[in-house]
Amino acid sequence: MLHTSLMNNLMNRREAFKTSMGLGAGAMAMAALPSAADARGALQGTNAGGSSIDFADSAQNLRSFVRMSGDINPENDTFGWFAGTIFGVEKDKALYPLVDVEGFGVMRVVPQDNGNYRMFNRELAFYKDPKTKQFIDQWTNPVTGEVCDVSAIHNAVVNAEVAPLMKQDFDGTIVEIPFLPPWDVLEDKVMNTFEIHTAFPNPMKPSVWKKESAGPITRISEIFQRSVDLKQLEDQDRTSVDYVGTWTRVGPWLPWMLMGQRDGHILYRTFTKKVKSYESFSPELLKLTEERYPEYLQSPGDETWGQPNDSSFTTYMNERQPVK
């Protein structure tokens, strides 16, 4: 989610099949990094020519992206807050609200001598009643009527390394793809779009997790759209650039919703904002975090590099047993 889900998304294809990471990780189908021609095309008709940044240059594009997502000063953590509503999507029905969500990711960036950036990341989110806006531990499924124990998103390690040339393994063939998500410049603002479309084997086998698993294949799409101030982005002395934006996610029913293989899926619709400190969070979100997951108020340490990344699926499987 937010910049944190990016960490999972930038795995190579072969590794994705070995680990079956969630939240947009790895892909049987991937569409994230356009070609240089596509990047230039995305800027045609805008005021891109007035910028000192060449967004069609992968190194400049990546540096801009990382400064927006986090802070290239490795001493600084940054927080990506988000909040919104999760909708149920079923054939021949209008979308209907299921539950609200609010949370954040915390990131620390360590630039590498070769021009790459290591991102140390973790993510936390809680669910809310869509009517009262109160955080909840139990939820009555409006579709099935079943009372469900809510499982917070709490992925302690979601690290990745990003590079101007991202290496992807397609069935044993290494392909280098320039890091060129599109930017649109209009007047004093720059808008960035980063999206991932994936399908991969579900780590929650339906034969075992009969009520939690949505099926043998998990299909997830995530779209991050963020707006930054052009002057901030062009100021190369700034190690971090503020953003506001949206995060949209299409994925399967959440395991704790106990929807099994019911036709349909869910849609996240959220606002996002980079904040410099967790003190900016609402008192309710900060209190709940301090009570239950205080370690999530800082990024993972250097010792976590190389550890397997967490996902909502693997975390759920590690902490719970299948519902009979």
ZIMO-V135903 format. One record per residue. RES is the residue in three letters. SS is DSSP state (hx for helix, st for strand, lp for the rest). OMEGA is omega in whole degrees, 0 to 359 (NA if undefined). D_CENTER is the distance of its C-alpha to the mean C-alpha in Angstrom with 2 decimals. Layout:
res=RES ss=SS omega=OMEGA d_center=D_CENTER
res=RES ss=SS omega=OMEGA d_center=D_CENTER
//
This chain:
res=MET ss=lp omega=185 d_center=2.44
res=LEU ss=hx omega=179 d_center=4.14
res=HIS ss=hx omega=183 d_center=5.16
res=THR ss=hx omega=179 d_center=4.48
res=SER ss=hx omega=174 d_center=2.28
res=LEU ss=hx omega=183 d_center=4.91
res=MET ss=hx omega=178 d_center=7.27
res=ASN ss=hx omega=187 d_center=7.63
res=ASN ss=hx omega=186 d_center=7.88
res=LEU ss=lp omega=172 d_center=10.68
res=MET ss=lp omega=174 d_center=13.01
res=ASN ss=lp omega=188 d_center=16.28
res=ARG ss=hx omega=182 d_center=17.47
res=ARG ss=hx omega=180 d_center=20.17
res=GLU ss=hx omega=180 d_center=18.19
res=ALA ss=hx omega=180 d_center=15.74
res=PHE ss=hx omega=180 d_center=18.90
res=LYS ss=hx omega=186 d_center=20.25
res=THR ss=hx omega=182 d_center=17.49
res=SER ss=lp omega=180 d_center=15.85
res=MET ss=lp omega=179 d_center=12.47
res=GLY ss=lp omega=178 d_center=10.26
res=LEU ss=lp omega=173 d_center=6.86
res=GLY ss=lp omega=185 d_center=7.33
res=ALA ss=lp omega=171 d_center=9.41
res=GLY ss=lp omega=188 d_center=12.65
res=ALA ss=lp omega=159 d_center=14.63
res=MET ss=lp omega=174 d_center=17.97
res=ALA ss=lp omega=183 d_center=17.07
res=MET ss=lp omega=177 d_center=14.85
res=ALA ss=lp omega=186 d_center=14.92
res=ALA ss=lp omega=190 d_center=12.84
res=LEU ss=lp omega=182 d_center=15.46
res=PRO ss=lp omega=178 d_center=18.60
res=SER ss=lp omega=177 d_center=22.02
res=ALA ss=hx omega=178 d_center=23.87
res=ALA ss=hx omega=178 d_center=25.93
res=ASP ss=hx omega=180 d_center=23.01
res=ALA ss=hx omega=178 d_center=21.65
res=ARG ss=hx omega=180 d_center=25.17
res=GLY ss=hx omega=180 d_center=25.55
res=ALA ss=hx omega=182 d_center=22.57
res=LEU ss=hx omega=180 d_center=24.40
res=GLN ss=lp omega=179 d_center=27.80
res=GLY ss=lp omega=177 d_center=29.31
res=THR ss=lp omega=180 d_center=27.42
res=ASN ss=lp omega=186 d_center=28.70
res=ALA ss=hx omega=182 d_center=26.93
res=GLY ss=hx omega=180 d_center=30.34
res=GLY ss=hx omega=182 d_center=30.69
res=SER ss=lp omega=176 d_center=27.88
res=SER ss=lp omega=180 d_center=28.72
res=ILE ss=lp omega=174 d_center=25.44
res=ASP ss=lp omega=184 d_center=25.65
res=PHE ss=lp omega=176 d_center=22.23
res=ALA ss=lp omega=173 d_center=23.67
res=ASP ss=lp omega=189 d_center=24.13
res=SER ss=hx omega=180 d_center=21.23
res=ALA ss=hx omega=178 d_center=21.96
res=GLN ss=hx omega=178 d_center=22.12
res=ASN ss=hx omega=181 d_center=19.04
res=LEU ss=hx omega=180 d_center=17.02
res=ARG ss=hx omega=178 d_center=18.70
res=SER ss=hx omega=181 d_center=17.93
res=PHE ss=hx omega=182 d_center=14.21
res=VAL ss=hx omega=177 d_center=14.10
res=ARG ss=hx omega=176 d_center=16.39
res=MET ss=hx omega=184 d_center=14.26
res=SER ss=hx omega=184 d_center=11.01
res=GLY ss=lp omega=182 d_center=13.24
res=ASP ss=st omega=183 d_center=16.97
res=ILE ss=lp omega=168 d_center=18.98
res=ASN ss=lp omega=187 d_center=21.48
res=PRO ss=lp omega=178 d_center=20.71
res=GLU ss=lp omega=187 d_center=22.51
res=ASN ss=lp omega=167 d_center=20.02
res=ASP ss=st omega=170 d_center=16.93
res=THR ss=st omega=184 d_center=14.69
res=PHE ss=st omega=174 d_center=12.73
res=GLY ss=st omega=181 d_center=9.97
res=TRP ss=st omega=174 d_center=11.31
res=PHE ss=st omega=177 d_center=10.46
res=ALA ss=st omega=179 d_center=12.90
res=GLY ss=st omega=186 d_center=14.12
res=THR ss=st omega=175 d_center=15.57
res=ILE ss=st omega=183 d_center=14.93
res=PHE ss=st omega=169 d_center=17.64
res=GLY ss=st omega=180 d_center=19.60
res=VAL ss=st omega=178 d_center=20.47
res=GLU ss=lp omega=182 d_center=23.77
res=LYS ss=lp omega=176 d_center=26.39
res=ASP ss=lp omega=176 d_center=28.98
res=LYS ss=lp omega=170 d_center=27.39
res=ALA ss=lp omega=177 d_center=25.88
res=LEU ss=lp omega=181 d_center=22.36
res=TYR ss=st omega=182 d_center=22.83
res=PRO ss=st omega=177 d_center=20.88
res=LEU ss=st omega=187 d_center=20.14
res=VAL ss=st omega=173 d_center=18.51
res=ASP ss=st omega=181 d_center=16.76
res=VAL ss=st omega=175 d_center=13.78
res=GLU ss=st omega=180 d_center=13.34
res=GLY ss=st omega=184 d_center=11.58
res=PHE ss=st omega=167 d_center=10.06
res=GLY ss=st omega=177 d_center=8.64
res=VAL ss=st omega=188 d_center=11.56
res=MET ss=st omega=170 d_center=11.92
res=ARG ss=st omega=183 d_center=15.17
res=VAL ss=st omega=177 d_center=15.93
res=VAL ss=st omega=178 d_center=19.07
res=PRO ss=st omega=179 d_center=20.62
res=GLN ss=lp omega=183 d_center=22.62
res=ASP ss=lp omega=183 d_center=26.12
res=ASN ss=lp omega=180 d_center=25.27
res=GLY ss=lp omega=176 d_center=22.89
res=ASN ss=lp omega=177 d_center=19.69
res=TYR ss=st omega=173 d_center=17.20
res=ARG ss=st omega=182 d_center=16.07
res=MET ss=st omega=178 d_center=13.00
res=PHE ss=st omega=198 d_center=13.51
res=ASN ss=st omega=165 d_center=10.66
res=ARG ss=st omega=186 d_center=10.46
res=GLU ss=st omega=184 d_center=8.89
res=LEU ss=st omega=176 d_center=11.20
res=ALA ss=st omega=178 d_center=11.74
res=PHE ss=st omega=181 d_center=15.04
res=TYR ss=st omega=185 d_center=16.43
res=LYS ss=st omega=172 d_center=19.30
res=ASP ss=lp omega=184 d_center=22.31
res=PRO ss=lp omega=179 d_center=21.85
res=LYS ss=lp omega=183 d_center=25.50
res=THR ss=lp omega=183 d_center=26.16
res=LYS ss=lp omega=177 d_center=22.72
res=GLN ss=lp omega=176 d_center=23.49
res=PHE ss=st omega=187 d_center=21.21
res=ILE ss=lp omega=173 d_center=22.37
res=ASP ss=lp omega=174 d_center=23.01
res=GLN ss=st omega=186 d_center=24.64
res=TRP ss=st omega=176 d_center=24.00
res=THR ss=st omega=182 d_center=26.52
res=ASN ss=lp omega=183 d_center=25.10
res=PRO ss=lp omega=180 d_center=26.67
res=VAL ss=lp omega=185 d_center=26.91
res=THR ss=lp omega=184 d_center=28.57
res=GLY ss=lp omega=183 d_center=29.95
res=GLU ss=lp omega=175 d_center=28.82
res=VAL ss=st omega=187 d_center=27.92
res=CYS ss=st omega=173 d_center=24.70
res=ASP ss=st omega=184 d_center=23.56
res=VAL ss=lp omega=178 d_center=20.10
res=SER ss=lp omega=179 d_center=17.63
res=ALA ss=lp omega=170 d_center=15.20
res=ILE ss=st omega=178 d_center=11.72
res=HIS ss=st omega=181 d_center=12.79
res=ASN ss=st omega=191 d_center=11.41
res=ALA ss=lp omega=181 d_center=13.76
res=VAL ss=lp omega=177 d_center=12.99
res=VAL ss=lp omega=186 d_center=9.86
res=ASN ss=lp omega=176 d_center=11.76
res=ALA ss=st omega=174 d_center=12.25
res=GLU ss=st omega=178 d_center=14.81
res=VAL ss=st omega=187 d_center=14.56
res=ALA ss=lp omega=175 d_center=17.90
res=PRO ss=lp omega=174 d_center=19.81
res=LEU ss=st omega=180 d_center=20.66
res=MET ss=st omega=180 d_center=18.01
res=LYS ss=st omega=178 d_center=19.97
res=GLN ss=st omega=180 d_center=19.24
res=ASP ss=st omega=177 d_center=21.53
res=PHE ss=st omega=178 d_center=22.85
res=ASP ss=lp omega=176 d_center=25.41
res=GLY ss=lp omega=177 d_center=26.80
res=THR ss=st omega=180 d_center=26.80
res=ILE ss=st omega=179 d_center=24.79
res=VAL ss=st omega=177 d_center=23.69
res=GLU ss=st omega=182 d_center=22.63
res=ILE ss=st omega=179 d_center=20.31
res=PRO ss=st omega=177 d_center=20.30
res=PHE ss=lp omega=186 d_center=17.09
res=LEU ss=lp omega=172 d_center=17.78
res=PRO ss=lp omega=187 d_center=15.13
res=PRO ss=lp omega=174 d_center=17.45
res=TRP ss=st omega=175 d_center=18.52
res=ASP ss=st omega=181 d_center=20.99
res=VAL ss=st omega=178 d_center=23.53
res=LEU ss=st omega=182 d_center=25.57
res=GLU ss=lp omega=186 d_center=28.04
res=ASP ss=lp omega=182 d_center=26.46
res=LYS ss=st omega=173 d_center=22.77
res=VAL ss=st omega=180 d_center=20.31
res=MET ss=st omega=180 d_center=17.48
res=ASN ss=st omega=174 d_center=14.66
res=THR ss=st omega=174 d_center=12.83
res=PHE ss=st omega=183 d_center=10.15
res=GLU ss=st omega=180 d_center=9.68
res=ILE ss=st omega=176 d_center=9.48
res=HIS ss=st omega=188 d_center=12.02
res=THR ss=st omega=169 d_center=12.82
res=ALA ss=st omega=186 d_center=15.48
res=PHE ss=st omega=180 d_center=16.49
res=PRO ss=st omega=181 d_center=18.95
res=ASN ss=lp omega=178 d_center=18.05
res=PRO ss=lp omega=178 d_center=18.69
res=MET ss=lp omega=183 d_center=20.16
res=LYS ss=lp omega=182 d_center=23.43
res=PRO ss=lp omega=180 d_center=24.93
res=SER ss=lp omega=180 d_center=28.33
res=VAL ss=lp omega=183 d_center=27.28
res=TRP ss=lp omega=190 d_center=24.58
res=LYS ss=lp omega=183 d_center=26.54
res=LYS ss=lp omega=183 d_center=25.16
res=GLU ss=lp omega=186 d_center=21.56
res=SER ss=lp omega=179 d_center=20.81
res=ALA ss=lp omega=180 d_center=20.13
res=GLY ss=lp omega=185 d_center=21.90
res=PRO ss=lp omega=180 d_center=22.19
res=ILE ss=st omega=176 d_center=19.40
res=THR ss=st omega=178 d_center=15.81
res=ARG ss=st omega=182 d_center=14.56
res=ILE ss=st omega=171 d_center=11.02
res=SER ss=st omega=178 d_center=10.11
res=GLU ss=st omega=181 d_center=7.17
res=ILE ss=st omega=177 d_center=8.65
res=PHE ss=st omega=176 d_center=7.96
res=GLN ss=st omega=187 d_center=11.52
res=ARG ss=st omega=181 d_center=12.80
res=SER ss=st omega=180 d_center=16.44
res=VAL ss=st omega=177 d_center=18.26
res=ASP ss=st omega=184 d_center=21.96
res=LEU ss=hx omega=181 d_center=23.73
res=LYS ss=hx omega=177 d_center=26.11
res=GLN ss=hx omega=184 d_center=23.51
res=LEU ss=hx omega=181 d_center=21.75
res=GLU ss=hx omega=179 d_center=25.19
res=ASP ss=lp omega=185 d_center=26.33
res=GLN ss=lp omega=175 d_center=25.71
res=ASP ss=lp omega=177 d_center=27.01
res=ARG ss=lp omega=179 d_center=23.94
res=THR ss=lp omega=181 d_center=21.50
res=SER ss=st omega=181 d_center=18.77
res=VAL ss=lp omega=182 d_center=18.30
res=ASP ss=lp omega=174 d_center=17.32
res=TYR ss=lp omega=163 d_center=15.08
res=VAL ss=st omega=181 d_center=14.75
res=GLY ss=st omega=180 d_center=12.89
res=THR ss=st omega=173 d_center=11.16
res=TRP ss=st omega=178 d_center=8.02
res=THR ss=st omega=181 d_center=9.44
res=ARG ss=st omega=174 d_center=8.68
res=VAL ss=st omega=183 d_center=11.72
res=GLY ss=st omega=182 d_center=12.31
res=PRO ss=lp omega=172 d_center=15.24
res=TRP ss=lp omega=178 d_center=16.92
res=LEU ss=lp omega=183 d_center=15.58
res=PRO ss=hx omega=185 d_center=18.00
res=TRP ss=hx omega=177 d_center=19.55
res=MET ss=hx omega=176 d_center=20.50
res=LEU ss=lp omega=180 d_center=23.05
res=MET ss=lp omega=179 d_center=23.09
res=GLY ss=lp omega=183 d_center=23.77
res=GLN ss=lp omega=177 d_center=24.22
res=ARG ss=lp omega=177 d_center=24.94
res=ASP ss=lp omega=179 d_center=24.40
res=GLY ss=lp omega=181 d_center=21.50
res=HIS ss=st omega=180 d_center=17.80
res=ILE ss=st omega=179 d_center=15.50
res=LEU ss=st omega=174 d_center=13.82
res=TYR ss=st omega=173 d_center=11.46
res=ARG ss=st omega=186 d_center=12.77
res=THR ss=st omega=165 d_center=11.70
res=PHE ss=st omega=178 d_center=12.75
res=THR ss=st omega=178 d_center=10.99
res=LYS ss=st omega=172 d_center=13.07
res=LYS ss=st omega=176 d_center=13.41
res=VAL ss=st omega=185 d_center=16.15
res=LYS ss=lp omega=184 d_center=18.42
res=SER ss=lp omega=176 d_center=19.27
res=TYR ss=hx omega=177 d_center=18.42
res=GLU ss=hx omega=177 d_center=21.84
res=SER ss=hx omega=181 d_center=20.44
res=PHE ss=lp omega=175 d_center=18.84
res=SER ss=lp omega=179 d_center=21.03
res=PRO ss=hx omega=182 d_center=23.73
res=GLU ss=hx omega=179 d_center=22.64
res=LEU ss=hx omega=181 d_center=19.05
res=LEU ss=hx omega=181 d_center=20.48
res=LYS ss=hx omega=181 d_center=23.33
res=LEU ss=hx omega=179 d_center=21.37
res=THR ss=hx omega=181 d_center=19.15
res=GLU ss=hx omega=181 d_center=22.36
res=GLU ss=hx omega=190 d_center=24.14
res=ARG ss=hx omega=185 d_center=21.77
res=TYR ss=lp omega=184 d_center=19.23
res=PRO ss=hx omega=181 d_center=20.75
res=GLU ss=hx omega=181 d_center=19.47
res=TYR ss=hx omega=177 d_center=15.90
res=LEU ss=hx omega=172 d_center=17.35
res=GLN ss=lp omega=184 d_center=17.39
res=SER ss=lp omega=177 d_center=15.41
res=PRO ss=lp omega=179 d_center=16.47
res=GLY ss=lp omega=180 d_center=19.81
res=ASP ss=hx omega=183 d_center=20.97
res=GLU ss=hx omega=180 d_center=22.37
res=THR ss=hx omega=181 d_center=19.02
res=TRP ss=lp omega=181 d_center=18.73
res=GLY ss=lp omega=176 d_center=19.38
res=GLN ss=lp omega=175 d_center=18.61
res=PRO ss=lp omega=177 d_center=16.71
res=ASN ss=lp omega=176 d_center=13.04
res=ASP ss=lp omega=171 d_center=12.47
res=SER ss=lp omega=179 d_center=10.67
res=SER ss=hx omega=179 d_center=11.57
res=PHE ss=hx omega=183 d_center=14.24
res=THR ss=hx omega=178 d_center=15.84
res=THR ss=hx omega=179 d_center=15.88
res=TYR ss=hx omega=182 d_center=17.51
res=MET ss=hx omega=180 d_center=19.94
res=ASN ss=hx omega=188 d_center=20.93
res=GLU ss=hx omega=186 d_center=21.78
res=ARG ss=lp omega=174 d_center=23.34
res=GLN ss=lp omega=178 d_center=26.01
res=PRO ss=lp omega=176 d_center=26.18
res=VAL ss=lp omega=181 d_center=27.72
res=LYS ss=lp omega=NA d_center=31.17
//
